[in-house]
Amino acid sequence: MASIAKALRLPPETVFRKAGLLPASPDQNELLDQLSHVAADLSDEDKQELIEIARLKLDRKNKRG
């Protein structure tokens, strides 16, 4: 299963949950799992850039109303 997750570029937890091998968590958020998984492999500088991009997108959304 870990190889499948790696090939799909998904967190292993996501693949295990989809396969029914891990229980679904009520506060589970697949998007946050994916972001966390991607960020884990980034440098501190790239992590900060990712946060800034997310904040820019949120600001743009809020300005559009």
Beta strands, then each sheet from edge to edge (+ up, - down):
end
